């Protein structure tokens, strides 16, 4: 697993505390989880920007369905 993948999965595991770590993978559709909300979306963006030292493009993140999609959006930023 690439370092960026590990870093992103760690962020999701820290934020989605109600989800088993083993269920948090690049294929996970995180918006389906009960804990997901618009506030969680903001927290995800803030943590990504902090962790990766980038300014993310919001539209690709908003359209992301899986954690893998989020990773692609990060790589494009």
N, CA, C and O of each residue as an XYZ file, in Angstrom:
308
protein
N       0.838     -1.191      0.000
C       0.000      0.000      0.000
C       0.883      1.255      0.000
O       1.860      1.353      0.742
N       0.515      2.181     -0.832
C       1.291      3.415     -0.906
C       1.144      4.230      0.361
O       0.173      4.093      1.105
N       2.126      5.078      0.588
C       2.117      5.914      1.772
C       0.891      6.832      1.800
O       0.265      6.986      2.849
N       0.542      7.443      0.663
C      -0.622      8.335      0.631
C      -1.910      7.589      0.955
O      -2.787      8.125      1.632
N      -2.023      6.367      0.478
C      -3.193      5.554      0.797
C      -3.285      5.335      2.301
O      -4.352      5.496      2.894
N      -2.175      4.972      2.909
C      -2.155      4.729      4.354
C      -2.534      5.988      5.123
O      -3.307      5.929      6.079
N      -1.993      7.116      4.706
C      -2.278      8.384      5.391
C      -3.764      8.732      5.283
O      -4.369      9.183      6.256
N      -4.349      8.526      4.111
C      -5.763      8.835      3.913
C      -6.653      7.894      4.715
O      -7.610      8.334      5.351
N      -6.343      6.609      4.690
C      -7.136      5.651      5.464
C      -7.053      5.957      6.957
O      -8.035      5.784      7.679
N      -5.903      6.405      7.419
C      -5.741      6.776      8.827
C      -6.676      7.934      9.180
O      -7.303      7.928     10.240
N      -6.769      8.921      8.297
C      -7.668     10.057      8.527
C      -9.108      9.563      8.667
O      -9.814      9.950      9.598
N      -9.537      8.711      7.744
C     -10.913      8.201      7.796
C     -11.147      7.367      9.051
O     -12.234      7.411      9.628
N     -10.137      6.606      9.482
C     -10.290      5.804     10.704
C     -10.387      6.681     11.943
O     -11.084      6.338     12.898
N      -9.685      7.820     11.927
C      -9.751      8.746     13.062
C     -11.095      9.460     13.118
O     -11.606      9.728     14.206
N     -11.667      9.769     11.975
C     -12.922     10.519     11.926
C     -14.135      9.607     12.118
O     -15.053      9.943     12.866
N     -14.140      8.464     11.450
C     -15.281      7.551     11.526
C     -15.044      6.515     12.615
O     -14.721      5.360     12.336
N     -15.208      6.943     13.850
C     -14.935      6.086     15.000
C     -15.986      4.988     15.188
O     -15.731      4.003     15.881
N     -17.164      5.149     14.575
C     -18.223      4.147     14.710
C     -18.085      3.005     13.707
O     -18.839      2.033     13.762
N     -17.123      3.121     12.792
C     -16.934      2.111     11.749
C     -15.701      1.271     12.089
O     -14.659      1.805     12.472
N     -15.835     -0.047     11.945
C     -14.702     -0.937     12.191
C     -13.552     -0.587     11.244
O     -13.772     -0.348     10.056
N     -12.337     -0.559     11.770
C     -11.170     -0.241     10.941
C     -11.071     -1.140      9.716
O     -10.669     -0.685      8.646
N     -11.432     -2.401      9.862
C     -11.333     -3.338      8.739
C     -12.315     -3.015      7.618
O     -12.130     -3.453      6.483
N     -13.359     -2.248      7.934
C     -14.347     -1.855      6.930
C     -13.948     -0.582      6.187
O     -14.590     -0.211      5.205
N     -12.903      0.083      6.644
C     -12.460      1.326      6.026
C     -11.351      1.001      5.031
O     -10.188      0.828      5.397
N     -11.749      0.922      3.754
C     -10.822      0.596      2.669
C     -11.013      1.612      1.548
O     -11.914      2.448      1.611
N     -10.170      1.540      0.530
C     -10.295      2.460     -0.598
C     -11.609      2.270     -1.340
O     -12.062      3.184     -2.028
N     -12.230      1.104     -1.215
C     -13.508      0.831     -1.884
C     -14.726      1.236     -1.059
O     -15.858      1.140     -1.533
N     -14.498      1.688      0.169
C     -15.609      2.043      1.056
C     -16.372      3.262      0.549
O     -15.778      4.275      0.179
N     -17.707      3.144      0.539
C     -18.573      4.268      0.194
C     -18.931      4.981      1.504
O     -19.954      4.702      2.129
N     -18.060      5.901      1.891
C     -18.132      6.510      3.217
C     -19.401      7.326      3.448
O     -19.815      7.487      4.596
N     -20.016      7.833      2.417
C     -21.244      8.630      2.588
C     -22.414      7.773      3.076
O     -23.414      8.299      3.564
N     -22.285      6.464      2.943
C     -23.339      5.541      3.370
C     -23.296      5.272      4.881
O     -24.261      4.762      5.451
N     -22.192      5.610      5.514
C     -22.062      5.340      6.942
C     -22.949      6.282      7.752
O     -23.105      7.452      7.405
N     -23.530      5.759      8.836
C     -24.438      6.545      9.674
C     -23.791      7.811     10.216
O     -24.462      8.831     10.375
N     -22.524      7.756     10.494
C     -21.814      8.884     11.107
C     -21.584     10.037     10.116
O     -21.272     11.152     10.534
N     -21.735      9.777      8.804
C     -21.447     10.800      7.794
C     -22.450     11.941      7.855
O     -23.653     11.719      7.992
N     -21.937     13.178      7.752
C     -22.773     14.384      7.684
C     -21.968     15.461      6.975
O     -20.798     15.263      6.647
N     -22.600     16.593      6.744
C     -21.882     17.705      6.106
C     -20.758     18.202      7.019
O     -19.717     18.647      6.535
N     -20.959     18.130      8.308
C     -19.912     18.527      9.245
C     -18.719     17.571      9.164
O     -17.568     18.001      9.241
N     -18.994     16.304      9.012
C     -17.929     15.312      8.843
C     -17.180     15.596      7.542
O     -15.956     15.478      7.496
N     -17.904     15.969      6.487
C     -17.274     16.311      5.205
C     -16.259     17.435      5.395
O     -15.151     17.367      4.863
N     -16.627     18.456      6.143
C     -15.721     19.578      6.418
C     -14.501     19.094      7.201
O     -13.377     19.512      6.924
N     -14.720     18.222      8.169
C     -13.613     17.681      8.968
C     -12.656     16.876      8.085
O     -11.439     16.960      8.247
N     -13.204     16.101      7.158
C     -12.372     15.316      6.243
C     -11.495     16.246      5.417
O     -10.289     16.031      5.300
N     -12.104     17.279      4.845
C     -11.352     18.225      4.014
C     -10.252     18.904      4.825
O      -9.117     19.018      4.363
N     -10.585     19.348      6.018
C      -9.602     20.024      6.873
C      -8.433     19.103      7.209
O      -7.276     19.520      7.158
N      -8.734     17.858      7.550
C      -7.670     16.904      7.899
C      -6.795     16.575      6.698
O      -5.578     16.447      6.833
N      -7.409     16.438      5.520
C      -6.643     16.155      4.302
C      -5.703     17.311      4.003
O      -4.524     17.098      3.717
N      -6.215     18.527      4.069
C      -5.372     19.692      3.781
C      -4.224     19.799      4.774
O      -3.103     20.145      4.404
N      -4.510     19.500      6.034
C      -3.477     19.544      7.076
C      -2.437     18.444      6.870
O      -1.234     18.701      6.916
N      -2.903     17.237      6.647
C      -2.014     16.076      6.527
C      -1.149     16.118      5.266
O       0.037     15.794      5.307
N      -1.752     16.518      4.153
C      -1.043     16.476      2.883
C      -0.426     17.819      2.494
O       0.322     17.903      1.519
N      -0.742     18.873      3.258
C      -0.170     20.187      2.967
C      -0.596     20.734      1.620
O       0.188     21.374      0.918
N      -1.853     20.475      1.264
C      -2.374     20.940     -0.023
C      -3.691     21.680      0.174
O      -4.303     21.623      1.241
N      -4.104     22.360     -0.856
C      -5.430     22.971     -0.909
C      -6.219     22.112     -1.880
O      -5.916     22.090     -3.073
N      -7.223     21.408     -1.390
C      -7.953     20.481     -2.248
C      -9.025     21.197     -3.063
O      -9.608     22.193     -2.635
N      -9.258     20.658     -4.240
C     -10.349     21.146     -5.080
C     -11.637     20.546     -4.533
O     -11.745     19.327     -4.402
N     -12.599     21.380     -4.218
C     -13.803     20.904     -3.537
C     -14.704     20.039     -4.417
O     -15.231     19.031     -3.947
N     -14.891     20.409     -5.672
C     -15.833     19.671     -6.513
C     -15.503     18.184     -6.621
O     -16.395     17.356     -6.437
N     -14.250     17.813     -6.914
C     -13.947     16.372     -6.956
C     -14.194     15.676     -5.617
O     -14.609     14.517     -5.587
N     -13.942     16.375     -4.519
C     -14.185     15.759     -3.210
C     -15.667     15.591     -2.946
O     -16.094     14.572     -2.403
N     -16.445     16.576     -3.324
C     -17.889     16.498     -3.112
C     -18.500     15.381     -3.960
O     -19.466     14.740     -3.546
N     -17.937     15.154     -5.137
C     -18.445     14.103     -6.024
C     -17.927     12.713     -5.656
O     -18.465     11.711     -6.127
N     -16.902     12.642     -4.829
C     -16.286     11.356     -4.478
C     -17.293     10.433     -3.806
O     -18.014     10.832     -2.891
N     -17.327      9.192     -4.281
C     -18.223      8.197     -3.691
C     -17.479      7.238     -2.768
O     -18.034      6.748     -1.784
N     -16.217      6.977     -3.099
C     -15.423      6.054     -2.284
C     -14.186      6.776     -1.751
O     -13.857      7.876     -2.195
N     -13.517      6.152     -0.808
C     -12.274      6.718     -0.286
C     -11.225      6.747     -1.395
O     -10.388      7.649     -1.433
N     -11.263      5.775     -2.289
C     -10.360      5.767     -3.438
C     -10.571      6.989     -4.330
O      -9.612      7.543     -4.867
N     -11.830      7.407     -4.485
C     -12.128      8.622     -5.250
C     -11.515      9.842     -4.573
O     -11.014     10.746     -5.241
N     -11.559      9.860     -3.253
C     -10.949     10.965     -2.501
C      -9.443     10.992     -2.746
O      -8.855     12.059     -2.923
N      -8.823      9.808     -2.756
C      -7.395      9.718     -3.021
C      -7.065     10.294     -4.405
O      -6.085     11.022     -4.557
N      -7.873      9.973     -5.396
C      -7.665     10.522     -6.740
C      -7.769     12.046     -6.728
O      -6.980     12.724     -7.385
N      -8.730     12.584     -5.992
C      -8.909     14.035     -5.898
C      -7.688     14.681     -5.250
O      -7.263     15.765     -5.650
N      -7.130     14.010     -4.253
C      -5.917     14.530     -3.589
C      -4.757     14.555     -4.576
O      -4.011     15.531     -4.640
N      -4.611     13.499     -5.333
C      -3.503     13.405     -6.282
C      -3.623     14.446     -7.397
O      -2.617     14.842     -7.985
N      -4.848     14.888     -7.688
C      -5.068     15.913     -8.707
C      -4.849     17.319     -8.166
O      -4.680     18.263     -8.937
N      -4.853     17.460     -6.852
C      -4.710     18.801     -6.236
C      -3.274     19.255     -6.209
O      -2.982     20.350     -5.729
